[in-house]
Amino acid sequence: MRMIDLIAKKRDGLPLEKEEIDFIIKGFTCGEIPDYQMSSLLMAIYFNKMNEEETINLTMSMRDSGDILDLSSIKGIKVDKHSTGGVGDKTTLVLMPMVAALNIPCAKMSGRGLGHTGGTIDKMESIPGFTTSLSLDEFTKQVNEIGLAITGQTGNLAPADKKIYALRDASATVENISLIASSIMSKKLASGADAICLDVKVGSGAFMKTMEDATKLAKLMVKIGNSLNKKTIAVISEMDEPLGMAVGNSLEIIEVIEALKGRGPKDLMELVMCLGTQMCKCAGLNKSDNEIKRMLEESIANGSALNKFREFLNAQDGNVDVINDYSILPTAKSKYEVKSVKEGCIKHIKADVIGHASMILGGGREKKEDSIDFGVGVVLNKKRGDYCKKGELLATVYVNDEKNKEQALSEVLSAFTIVNHEVLKESMIKKIIE
Ligand code: URA
């Protein structure tokens, strides 16, 4: 087999066979296939697409390119949750303690963020002492003991995806549904869970800008997971404005703890309840959606979810006093207010623009090697559908380094679209695909 012939085959619109895909992935991972040939193939895939069978074969091949974790020593059905990424998305940290409080084991491997805000791991690291690098043994032991562990990636999961993703990023071939689906699912399948619950975001702050594309991606990932014998469900949720009120690492941790105390913002809690219900169903909880929702609500009302969060912090060496004393978290030196320049109703808050403002203040990474300033970010004082007067507070911006302050403040103001008619607050949940 020669790579040049396979590039030509895809260029001419023909599907690749399983053995051909395996040849490409093995050859590229071990360095025998050079970057220039792989990027050429990726561009051919970008234009000519892959069919379902090719996408499933690509996913399996990337999954098998590295370690496949064995979580069988954890008792019960392990459900993983994955979000395609959004601004202010702290869902995992509210959801996992709630689900674990219902005695469903939650074993989650999370990533660091690139762009916008930090990832789940970065958010957790804003808690003093918290460790995010558990060995596989520590990880499984903790899930067996307290029902919940979140760690950075252990082992060498889907190295082919890591190499291909870097090339896609540099060759304008990220935005292809088969490449996105196989990239996400190869990592999820390698990380050893029995079932997968996906949160596919749609809107201006998401990879998928339209419902049509989000639906295609969600259906494809569900198909891949189910055809490889992992029960997979996808929720399509809206990412047209930031999720919740807080964007930035410490600020989001405060919002998480508030949510676990029963004071979470409406949109965040709607999403958490929906994903939680789907996760419990994936884990085999044999109850109606309404009953599961009621049990999840009860985990907040009776404090068991907050207790689970406390146990989780304690197990991973985080300072548990943070639960009652937010001043333990890294904070910004200065706060600036962004006020409305007109009266009206908020039609839209561009999530990507708020995310960018937080990133240039240091809350996210532009490049992989950048460090994160945990204390900075943006807290919204208004959400879509809210009414505001001229001069009323729209958002508060938390700043340490004044260098990009003016740009961040003007970006935050520009993210708001205010109109002179009423705007309805819509549901976060657009579709559930099983
Ligand atoms: N996230 C991934 O892991 N891969 C993609 O291709 C896109 C988003």
Residues whose N, C-alpha, C, O or C-beta is under 5 A from the ligand:
A	BS01	URA	L179 I180 S183 I184
